[in-house]
Amino acid sequence: MPDLPRPAVAVALPGTGSDAHFVRRAFGSACAALDLPFLAVDPDPRGVIDSYRSALDAAARSGPVLIAGISLGAAVAVDWAAHHPESVYGVVAALPAWTGADTTGCPAALSAAATAAQLRADGIDAVLTRMRESSPAWLAEALTRSWTSQWPELPAALDEAAAYRWPEPEVLAAVTAPVEIIGAIDDPVHPFVVAERWTTLLPHATLHSITLDELGADPSVLGVRGINALLPRRIPTP
Protein backbone atom coordinates (compact mmCIF):
# COMPACT_ATOMS: atom_id res chain seq x y z
CA MET A 1 0.00 0.00 0.00
CA PRO A 2 2.46 2.68 -1.15
CA ASP A 3 -0.12 5.48 -0.89
CA LEU A 4 -0.52 5.01 2.87
CA PRO A 5 1.94 5.98 5.61
CA ARG A 6 3.36 3.29 7.82
CA PRO A 7 1.12 2.78 10.87
CA ALA A 8 2.30 4.41 14.07
CA VAL A 9 1.04 1.54 16.22
CA ALA A 10 -0.97 -1.68 16.10
CA VAL A 11 -3.75 -2.01 18.67
CA ALA A 12 -5.18 -5.46 19.43
CA LEU A 13 -8.68 -5.88 20.89
CA PRO A 14 -9.71 -9.21 22.51
CA GLY A 15 -12.97 -11.05 22.09
CA THR A 16 -15.68 -11.46 24.70
CA GLY A 17 -14.26 -12.70 28.01
CA SER A 18 -10.74 -12.81 26.59
CA ASP A 19 -7.72 -10.72 27.50
CA ALA A 20 -4.57 -8.97 26.36
CA HIS A 21 -2.53 -12.14 26.83
CA PHE A 22 -4.37 -13.95 24.04
CA VAL A 23 -4.30 -11.11 21.49
CA ARG A 24 -0.61 -10.64 22.29
CA ARG A 25 -0.05 -14.29 21.34
CA ALA A 26 -2.20 -13.81 18.24
CA PHE A 27 -0.65 -10.62 16.83
CA GLY A 28 2.42 -9.68 18.85
CA SER A 29 5.03 -11.75 17.03
CA ALA A 30 3.97 -10.53 13.57
CA CYS A 31 4.20 -6.92 14.75
CA ALA A 32 7.59 -7.53 16.37
CA ALA A 33 8.94 -9.01 13.14
CA LEU A 34 7.88 -5.82 11.36
CA ASP A 35 9.24 -3.47 14.04
CA LEU A 36 5.72 -2.18 14.57
CA PRO A 37 4.84 -0.77 18.03
CA PHE A 38 2.15 -2.96 19.52
CA LEU A 39 -0.49 -2.47 22.21
CA ALA A 40 -2.59 -5.39 23.48
CA VAL A 41 -5.64 -3.97 25.25
CA ASP A 42 -6.88 -5.55 28.45
CA PRO A 43 -10.64 -4.99 28.58
CA ASP A 44 -12.09 -3.19 31.57
CA PRO A 45 -14.92 -5.56 32.56
CA ARG A 46 -16.81 -2.59 34.02
CA GLY A 47 -16.98 -1.07 30.53
CA VAL A 48 -15.49 -3.24 27.81
CA ILE A 49 -16.51 -1.26 24.73
CA ASP A 50 -15.55 2.08 26.23
CA SER A 51 -12.14 0.72 27.22
CA TYR A 52 -11.54 -0.41 23.63
CA ARG A 53 -12.63 2.89 22.14
CA SER A 54 -10.55 4.87 24.63
CA ALA A 55 -7.46 2.83 23.73
CA LEU A 56 -8.02 3.49 20.03
CA ASP A 57 -8.60 7.20 20.61
CA ALA A 58 -5.36 7.45 22.57
CA ALA A 59 -3.35 5.45 20.02
CA ALA A 60 -4.61 7.57 17.13
CA ARG A 61 -2.94 10.64 18.63
CA SER A 62 0.38 9.11 17.54
CA GLY A 63 -0.64 8.57 13.92
CA PRO A 64 -2.39 5.96 11.75
CA VAL A 65 -3.54 2.90 13.69
CA LEU A 66 -3.56 -0.70 12.53
CA ILE A 67 -6.40 -2.33 14.47
CA ALA A 68 -6.46 -6.09 15.04
CA GLY A 69 -9.59 -7.44 16.70
CA ILE A 70 -11.03 -10.85 17.50
CA SER A 71 -14.81 -11.42 17.60
CA LEU A 72 -16.22 -8.54 19.68
CA GLY A 73 -12.89 -6.78 19.22
CA ALA A 74 -13.27 -7.10 15.45
CA ALA A 75 -16.71 -5.50 15.62
CA VAL A 76 -15.43 -2.56 17.65
CA ALA A 77 -12.49 -2.26 15.25
CA VAL A 78 -14.57 -1.91 12.09
CA ASP A 79 -17.08 0.37 13.80
CA TRP A 80 -14.29 2.67 14.99
CA ALA A 81 -12.67 2.54 11.54
CA ALA A 82 -15.93 3.58 9.90
CA HIS A 83 -16.15 6.66 12.12
CA HIS A 84 -12.43 7.60 12.08
CA PRO A 85 -11.32 6.99 8.47
CA GLU A 86 -8.45 9.47 8.69
CA SER A 87 -6.91 7.60 11.64
CA VAL A 88 -6.92 4.01 10.36
CA TYR A 89 -4.16 2.30 8.40
CA GLY A 90 -6.05 -0.98 8.16
CA VAL A 91 -8.00 -3.57 10.12
CA VAL A 92 -7.56 -7.26 10.86
CA ALA A 93 -11.01 -8.61 11.75
CA ALA A 94 -10.76 -12.17 13.06
CA LEU A 95 -13.75 -14.41 13.78
CA PRO A 96 -16.62 -11.95 13.22
CA ALA A 97 -19.76 -13.34 14.83
CA TRP A 98 -22.70 -11.35 13.49
CA THR A 99 -23.97 -8.53 11.28
CA GLY A 100 -26.55 -6.01 12.46
CA ALA A 101 -28.11 -4.84 15.71
CA ASP A 102 -30.68 -7.65 15.98
CA THR A 103 -28.65 -10.41 17.65
CA THR A 104 -31.61 -12.68 18.43
CA GLY A 105 -29.96 -15.59 16.65
CA CYS A 106 -26.32 -14.68 17.29
CA PRO A 107 -24.54 -17.70 18.84
CA ALA A 108 -21.87 -15.52 20.47
CA ALA A 109 -24.43 -13.24 22.12
CA LEU A 110 -26.51 -16.17 23.33
CA SER A 111 -23.41 -17.87 24.75
CA ALA A 112 -22.29 -14.71 26.58
CA ALA A 113 -25.72 -14.18 28.13
CA ALA A 114 -26.02 -17.82 29.20
CA THR A 115 -22.54 -17.82 30.76
CA ALA A 116 -23.29 -14.61 32.67
CA ALA A 117 -26.45 -16.18 34.09
CA GLN A 118 -24.57 -19.34 35.10
CA LEU A 119 -21.84 -17.32 36.81
CA ARG A 120 -24.39 -15.43 38.89
CA ALA A 121 -26.23 -18.61 39.80
CA ASP A 122 -23.35 -21.00 40.45
CA GLY A 123 -20.18 -18.95 40.91
CA ILE A 124 -16.99 -18.95 38.90
CA ASP A 125 -15.47 -22.22 40.18
CA ALA A 126 -18.41 -24.36 39.07
CA VAL A 127 -18.67 -22.60 35.70
CA LEU A 128 -14.95 -22.95 35.07
CA THR A 129 -15.15 -26.66 35.80
CA ARG A 130 -17.96 -27.16 33.30
CA MET A 131 -16.21 -25.01 30.71
CA ARG A 132 -12.97 -26.98 31.00
CA GLU A 133 -14.85 -30.27 30.62
CA SER A 134 -16.49 -29.16 27.37
CA SER A 135 -13.76 -27.09 25.70
CA PRO A 136 -10.52 -27.85 23.86
CA ALA A 137 -7.49 -27.63 26.15
CA TRP A 138 -6.11 -24.45 24.55
CA LEU A 139 -9.43 -22.63 24.91
CA ALA A 140 -9.99 -23.88 28.46
CA GLU A 141 -6.56 -22.61 29.49
CA ALA A 142 -7.11 -19.20 27.88
CA LEU A 143 -10.57 -18.68 29.36
CA THR A 144 -9.58 -19.90 32.82
CA ARG A 145 -6.91 -17.22 32.92
CA SER A 146 -9.03 -14.39 31.49
CA TRP A 147 -12.26 -15.19 33.35
CA THR A 148 -10.43 -15.43 36.66
CA SER A 149 -8.73 -12.07 36.11
CA GLN A 150 -12.06 -10.37 35.30
CA TRP A 151 -13.97 -11.85 38.24
CA PRO A 152 -16.16 -10.64 39.97
CA GLU A 153 -17.08 -8.12 37.22
CA LEU A 154 -17.10 -10.85 34.55
CA PRO A 155 -20.91 -11.37 34.43
CA ALA A 156 -21.44 -7.66 33.73
CA ALA A 157 -18.80 -7.79 30.97
CA LEU A 158 -20.53 -10.77 29.38
CA ASP A 159 -23.92 -9.07 29.60
CA GLU A 160 -22.45 -6.03 27.87
CA ALA A 161 -21.13 -8.21 25.08
CA ALA A 162 -24.46 -10.02 24.75
CA ALA A 163 -26.27 -6.68 24.36
CA TYR A 164 -23.76 -5.23 21.90
CA ARG A 165 -25.24 -4.02 18.61
CA TRP A 166 -23.05 -5.51 15.90
CA PRO A 167 -22.22 -3.28 12.91
CA GLU A 168 -25.02 -2.82 10.40
CA PRO A 169 -24.27 -3.37 6.69
CA GLU A 170 -24.12 0.39 6.09
CA VAL A 171 -21.44 0.74 8.78
CA LEU A 172 -19.33 -1.96 7.16
CA ALA A 173 -19.82 -0.31 3.77
CA ALA A 174 -18.46 2.96 5.20
CA VAL A 175 -15.05 1.50 6.11
CA THR A 176 -12.57 2.95 3.63
CA ALA A 177 -9.47 1.25 5.04
CA PRO A 178 -8.30 -2.17 3.83
CA VAL A 179 -9.57 -5.05 5.97
CA GLU A 180 -8.17 -8.55 6.31
CA ILE A 181 -10.94 -10.88 7.51
CA ILE A 182 -10.05 -14.22 9.09
CA GLY A 183 -12.79 -16.78 9.58
CA ALA A 184 -12.64 -20.29 11.02
CA ILE A 185 -14.48 -22.71 8.77
CA ASP A 186 -15.46 -24.99 11.67
CA ASP A 187 -16.44 -22.45 14.36
CA PRO A 188 -20.15 -22.60 15.30
CA VAL A 189 -19.92 -19.53 17.56
CA HIS A 190 -18.37 -17.40 14.80
CA PRO A 191 -19.98 -18.83 11.64
CA PHE A 192 -17.81 -18.66 8.55
CA VAL A 193 -20.78 -17.33 6.59
CA VAL A 194 -20.51 -14.14 8.66
CA ALA A 195 -16.89 -13.68 7.59
CA GLU A 196 -17.99 -14.20 4.00
CA ARG A 197 -20.74 -11.60 4.35
CA TRP A 198 -18.39 -9.06 5.89
CA THR A 199 -16.01 -9.60 2.98
CA THR A 200 -18.83 -8.77 0.58
CA LEU A 201 -20.02 -5.70 2.51
CA LEU A 202 -16.64 -4.12 3.26
CA PRO A 203 -15.34 -2.18 0.23
CA HIS A 204 -11.69 -3.28 0.52
CA ALA A 205 -11.72 -6.67 2.23
CA THR A 206 -9.85 -9.93 1.73
CA LEU A 207 -10.99 -13.20 3.31
CA HIS A 208 -8.64 -15.75 4.88
CA SER A 209 -9.75 -19.12 6.25
CA ILE A 210 -8.35 -21.16 9.12
CA THR A 211 -9.52 -23.99 11.34
CA LEU A 212 -9.95 -24.00 15.11
CA ASP A 213 -7.20 -26.61 15.36
CA GLU A 214 -4.81 -24.21 13.63
CA LEU A 215 -5.82 -21.42 16.00
CA GLY A 216 -5.42 -23.64 19.04
CA ALA A 217 -2.04 -24.96 17.95
CA ASP A 218 -0.65 -21.46 17.41
CA PRO A 219 -2.74 -18.28 17.82
CA SER A 220 -0.10 -16.35 15.89
CA VAL A 221 -1.72 -17.71 12.72
CA LEU A 222 -3.99 -14.65 13.01
CA GLY A 223 -1.03 -12.30 12.80
CA VAL A 224 0.60 -14.28 10.01
CA ARG A 225 -2.56 -14.13 7.91
CA GLY A 226 -3.73 -10.65 8.83
CA ILE A 227 -0.87 -8.37 9.89
CA ASN A 228 1.48 -9.60 7.19
CA ALA A 229 -1.17 -9.04 4.52
CA LEU A 230 -1.69 -5.43 5.60
CA LEU A 231 1.91 -4.47 6.22
CA PRO A 232 4.55 -5.78 3.80
CA ARG A 233 7.73 -7.03 5.40
CA ARG A 234 10.66 -4.64 5.49
CA ILE A 235 13.46 -5.56 3.10
CA PRO A 236 16.85 -5.47 4.88
CA THR A 237 19.40 -3.07 3.37
CA PRO A 238 22.33 -4.99 1.83
Phi, psi and omega per residue, in radians:
M1 nan 1.302 -3.025
P2 -1.169 -0.334 -3.094
D3 -1.452 -0.100 -3.105
L4 -1.939 2.497 3.053
P5 -1.202 2.814 3.048
R6 -1.163 2.442 3.127
P7 -1.108 2.570 3.107
A8 -1.364 -0.517 -3.066
V9 -2.826 2.660 2.972
A10 -1.871 2.311 3.139
V11 -2.058 2.186 -3.090
A12 -1.906 2.276 -3.080
L13 -2.017 2.123 -3.103
P14 -1.263 2.917 3.021
G15 -1.454 -3.129 -3.102
T16 -0.999 2.208 3.104
G17 1.315 -0.037 -3.114
S18 -1.612 -2.955 -3.020
D19 -2.623 3.107 -3.132
A20 -1.102 -0.571 -3.117
H21 -1.002 -0.758 -3.081
F22 -1.249 -0.759 -3.138
V23 -1.221 -0.439 3.037
R24 -1.147 -0.745 3.086
R25 -1.143 -0.584 -3.086
A26 -1.293 -0.725 -2.965
F27 -2.130 -0.254 -3.010
G28 -1.104 -0.745 -3.059
S29 -1.201 -0.644 3.108
A30 -1.130 -0.694 3.113
C31 -1.183 -0.700 3.133
A32 -1.094 -0.692 -3.136
A33 -1.140 -0.410 -3.130
L34 -1.787 0.160 -3.118
D35 0.959 0.681 -3.113
L36 -1.807 2.105 3.076
P37 -0.928 2.452 -2.956
F38 -2.372 2.319 3.080
L39 -2.194 2.046 3.026
A40 -1.672 2.101 -3.027
V41 -1.550 2.217 2.981
D42 -1.556 2.110 -3.099
P43 -1.161 2.492 2.985
D44 -1.512 1.933 -3.058
P45 -1.111 -0.235 3.091
R46 -1.450 -0.161 3.122
G47 -3.036 1.339 -2.995
V48 -1.093 -0.927 -3.046
I49 -1.107 -0.764 3.127
D50 -1.085 -0.656 3.135
S51 -1.157 -0.620 3.083
Y52 -1.170 -0.839 -3.111
R53 -1.126 -0.667 3.108
S54 -1.111 -0.701 3.109
A55 -1.113 -0.703 3.120
L56 -1.194 -0.725 3.107
D57 -1.036 -0.767 -3.125
A58 -1.166 -0.749 -3.118
A59 -1.126 -0.630 -3.081
A60 -1.161 -0.297 3.104
R61 -1.194 -0.313 -3.137
S62 -1.576 -0.267 -3.093
G63 2.413 -2.924 -3.081
P64 -1.041 2.414 -3.070
V65 -1.905 2.311 2.920
L66 -1.652 2.084 -3.077
I67 -1.842 2.224 3.080
A68 -2.093 2.044 -3.095
G69 -2.264 2.609 3.098
I70 -2.035 2.240 3.072
S71 0.956 -2.000 3.101
L72 -0.964 -0.681 3.096
G73 -1.081 -0.615 3.095
A74 -1.162 -0.673 3.132
A75 -1.136 -0.797 3.107
V76 -1.100 -0.650 -3.123
A77 -1.074 -0.875 -3.098
V78 -1.238 -0.580 3.095
D79 -1.128 -0.796 3.123
W80 -1.123 -0.694 3.127
A81 -1.101 -0.651 3.137
A82 -1.132 -0.556 -3.079
H83 -1.703 -0.104 3.136
H84 -2.365 0.990 -3.019
P85 -1.053 -0.514 -3.099
E86 -1.323 -0.188 -3.039
S87 -1.894 0.028 -2.996
V88 -1.988 2.194 3.027
Y89 -1.403 -0.744 -3.118
G90 3.115 2.973 -3.071
V91 -2.309 2.393 2.892
V92 -1.878 2.011 -3.109
A93 -1.966 1.786 -3.081
A94 -1.761 2.360 3.039
L95 0.976 0.921 3.044
P96 -1.096 2.488 -3.001
A97 -1.887 -0.335 -3.016
W98 -2.872 2.878 3.019
T99 -2.299 2.208 3.066
G100 1.722 2.802 -3.040
A101 -1.299 -0.457 3.140
D102 -1.432 1.765 -3.079
T103 -1.783 0.446 -3.101
T104 -0.911 -0.715 -3.105
G105 -1.839 0.292 -3.073
C106 -1.377 2.005 -3.111
P107 -1.025 -0.667 -3.117
A108 -1.155 -0.733 3.127
A109 -1.152 -0.746 3.130
L110 -1.104 -0.720 3.130
S111 -1.124 -0.746 3.141
A112 -1.104 -0.763 -3.133
A113 -1.140 -0.729 -3.129
A114 -1.147 -0.717 3.138
T115 -1.145 -0.704 3.096
A116 -1.043 -0.749 3.134
A117 -1.126 -0.721 3.126
Q118 -1.136 -0.685 3.129
L119 -1.099 -0.712 3.138
R120 -1.210 -0.604 -3.083
A121 -1.405 -0.688 -2.951
D122 -2.024 -0.243 -3.094
G123 1.542 2.859 -2.997
I124 -1.257 -0.611 -3.084
D125 -1.080 -0.802 -3.135
A126 -1.146 -0.709 -3.122
V127 -1.200 -0.687 3.090
L128 -1.083 -0.705 3.134
T129 -1.064 -0.812 3.133
R130 -1.143 -0.694 3.134
M131 -1.103 -0.756 -3.125
R132 -1.143 -0.565 -3.137
E133 -1.246 -0.416 -3.025
S134 -1.963 0.062 -3.049
S135 -2.073 2.683 2.991
P136 -1.009 2.667 -3.049
A137 -1.011 -0.715 -3.092
W138 -1.142 -0.684 3.142
L139 -1.260 -0.705 3.120
A140 -1.065 -0.722 3.127
E141 -1.125 -0.783 -3.107
A142 -1.129 -0.777 -3.098
L143 -1.272 -0.590 3.071
T144 -1.034 -0.763 3.132
R145 -1.142 -0.900 -3.031
S146 -1.258 -0.690 3.132
W147 -1.145 -0.695 3.135
T148 -1.120 -0.697 -3.111
S149 -1.213 -0.452 -3.098
Q150 -1.681 -0.054 3.093
W151 -1.310 2.452 0.174
P152 -1.659 0.112 -3.134
E153 -1.434 -0.055 -3.056
L154 -0.953 -0.794 -3.139
P155 -0.998 -0.693 3.120
A156 -1.139 -0.683 3.107
A157 -1.114 -0.716 3.120
L158 -1.185 -0.674 3.077
D159 -1.096 -0.697 3.100
E160 -1.075 -0.754 3.117
A161 -1.125 -0.704 -3.130
A162 -1.120 -0.548 -3.108
A163 -1.567 -0.077 -3.064
Y164 -1.097 2.379 3.103
R165 -1.569 1.865 -3.100
W166 -1.177 2.698 -3.045
P167 -1.007 2.330 3.056
E168 -1.290 2.795 3.123
P169 -0.932 -0.641 -3.119
E170 -1.215 -0.484 3.063
V171 -1.217 -0.788 3.097
L172 -1.058 -0.701 -3.129
A173 -1.160 -0.343 -3.108
A174 -1.523 -0.076 -3.121
V175 -1.369 1.996 -3.102
T176 -1.584 -0.289 -3.131
A177 -1.341 2.729 3.032
P178 -1.188 2.508 -3.104
V179 -2.287 2.234 3.005
E180 -1.758 2.042 -3.117
I181 -1.787 2.311 3.128
I182 -2.132 2.049 3.110
G183 -2.055 2.572 3.071
A184 -1.690 2.172 -3.008
I185 -1.255 -0.216 -3.072
D186 -2.161 0.493 -3.079
D187 -1.837 1.879 -3.116
P188 -1.268 -0.391 -3.140
V189 -1.413 -0.508 3.095
H190 -2.169 1.381 -2.999
P191 -1.013 2.389 -3.121
F192 -1.059 -0.500 3.125
V193 -1.079 -0.504 3.081
V194 -1.185 -0.769 3.082
A195 -1.040 -0.693 3.111
E196 -1.135 -0.708 3.139
R197 -1.162 -0.749 3.096
W198 -1.036 -0.674 3.132
T199 -1.088 -0.635 3.111
T200 -1.256 -0.680 -3.034
L201 -1.408 -0.593 3.138
L202 -1.327 2.315 -3.037
P203 -1.123 -0.548 -3.049
H204 -2.295 1.138 -3.045
A205 -2.075 2.557 3.037
T206 -2.202 2.381 -3.087
L207 -1.776 2.325 3.042
H208 -2.124 2.505 -3.141
S209 -2.046 2.479 3.057
I210 -2.386 3.127 2.993
T211 -2.055 2.821 3.101
L212 -1.126 -0.560 3.074
D213 -1.096 -0.701 3.094
E214 -1.107 -0.751 3.136
L215 -1.125 -0.737 -3.140
G216 -1.182 -0.642 -3.124
A217 -1.204 -0.607 -3.122
D218 -2.819 1.718 -3.129
P219 -1.012 -0.344 -3.130
S220 -1.158 -0.098 3.036
V221 -1.024 -0.494 3.122
L222 -1.184 -0.708 3.093
G223 -1.224 -0.693 3.126
V224 -1.043 -0.800 -3.109
R225 -1.312 -0.716 -2.983
G226 -1.630 -0.974 -3.097
I227 -1.084 -0.795 -3.099
N228 -1.159 -0.455 3.091
A229 -1.307 -0.573 -3.134
L230 -1.417 -0.632 -3.002
L231 -2.157 1.797 -3.119
P232 -1.022 2.564 -3.140
R233 -1.159 2.491 3.085
R234 -1.226 2.423 3.125
I235 -1.645 2.073 -3.107
P236 -1.042 2.511 3.085
T237 -1.336 2.260 3.141
P238 -1.050 nan nan
